[in-house]
Amino acid sequence: MVNFRKMLVDNKGFTLIELLVVIAVLGILAAIAIPRLSGVTDKARDAEYTSTAGTIRSAMEMYLTEYGDYPGDGASGDDTFAAVGSWATLNDALETVELPTLDGFSFDSYSVDSDGATDEYTLTISNTQTGSQFVISEEGVN
């Protein structure tokens, strides 16, 4: 009996119950933390798109300064943007700035109103991964 008691006292490991309790606590913490972190990725992607939309707006203003007008939408015979439907075409049309490559990019629409007195444009892009839409105009990014 003395040897059995000595063996129990000298044992320096964890019991199975202690290990199960620790694993259960870690599992509960992971179940709470993982859903909260998934929204952070979407916010980061949208922040990247907002930044790129600002870059596109700057490129549009540089295009206006260089050529005296915004790129055409095909309606007035100037079809600079008429065929825009991809990131590469947009990047080529706005040659003054190298646009970063974005995953999930969708070019939705572009229109320009150049009547000689005022120049206005609206360029709409979307992040297909988050479903967010960004409207770029001469007034800013919304």
Order of alpha helices (4+ residues) and beta strands (2+ residues): alpha-alpha-alpha-beta-beta-beta-beta
